[in-house]
Amino acid sequence: MAIDASRFAGKPWWQMPLATAAIRHADGAQRPGKGEHGGECQRIACDQGNARWFNQTNARYYCATCARTFNDISRRHGQAPLCELQL
């Protein structure tokens, strides 16, 4: 499926859609990809599974550890938390 790039003209790079694909594992099961709900954490340096913390800024999912880190940093700077738990 092609993405209509004209919908994103003039928007910052972080609002652009990310190409994601489900991951097919050795057992043949298809599981969510990186940054998808229930898949691996979106953070490149992290490979934790069960990503259920939604980051409102980039519309991707993070593990609890990374989400807490982002939220702590936001709070220290007087901002609202970036990530919220979605079951």
Steps between C-alpha positions, in 0.01 A plus 500: 500500500644835399496799731367828366793726589302816422308450829823570688627803309636762737481275808805423713683172438374346825142519375579296191369142488741224589526191286441199719440138430402213719784265587472133403687289754662158461190331643297650215301732726455855385551755777486881511809683377726749672304792643163332456263417786619180666815481287856610576574840651544771236827627651789385282722416798228281656368159401248446779171346393146574612511869402178643640592862578373731225710807423264775386777689322588235244207256533729205581512256794775461759582259782429606860866578575550733203158662546579577865830655396329725243227598747753578776695727266181676390394561859845637592455756224151592617327323214218248496601131473555381142394139545184343637422135565263334256394147590 
